[in-house]
Each structure stands twice: as C-alpha cells, then as structure tokens.
Amino acid sequence: MSFSRGPKEPVQKVETNVWSCTSDNCQGWMRESYSFEDEPRCPLCQSSMKQEVRVLPEVK
C-alpha cells in the first residue's frame, strides 16, 4: 500500500539578495531579509560578510 499526497507543486526560484561569508574556510550565508544589521558578521565564524545575489526557492 502506498500513500501519496498527490503531485507536488514545483517550487518557484527567485533571485534573492543574501549575505555571504568572506572566509575561505566557511560557507555561511543568510538571506538579506533575515538580517537585522546593516553589515552582519557571519553567525558561524564571525568573519565579515559581503552581499551577493543567489537563485533560491521563494519563501512566502
């Protein structure tokens, strides 16, 4: 017996402004809209971050 929730809707991907860690040893990043600071520090390693644009799943 198989349980199916039916076909899943494809997730819309959009260009999103993000903050990305500048450290070569860290892959930390966060969506700009989730940051409370003008120039945040990486929450994983405390390095500085730079702004980038990434194509990510849309968050509603």
N, C-alpha and C positions, 0 to 999 in steps of 0.2 A: 504494500500500500504506500502510495506517495502523497505527500501533502504539498500542494502548490499554492502560492499566494497570487498566482496569475503573472502575466508579463510585467516586468519592472519597467518603469519609465526611464528613458535614458537621462543621465544626469547632465544638466547644462553646464558647460565650462565657459568661464568668462575671464578676461584679463583682469587681474587683481593686483593692486599695489600692496607690496609686502616689505618688511624689514628683513634683511638677510645678514647673518653674522659675517664679519670680515676675517675671522680667524680661519686659517687653512685647515686646522685640526677640528673644526666644529661645523656642523651642518644645520645649526639652529636658524629658524626663521619664524616670523609671525605675520599675520595679516595686519596691515596698517590700521584698519578699522578696530582692531582689538588692542591697540596700544594706547596707553594713557599719557605717554610722554612724547615730546616733540622730537627727541633723539634718544630712543631707548637703548639700554645695554642688553646684550644677549642674556636671556634668562638661564642659559645652560652654562656659559663660561665667563660671563661678564665682559666680553670684548665689545668693541663698538660695532654698530650695525649700519648698513647702507640700504638705501631704497632701491627696489627692483620692481619689475612687473613680471608676474607669472600667470600662466593659464591654469586656473584651479576650478574645481567643482564649485558651483554657485551655492552660497549659504544664504538661506532665507530667514 
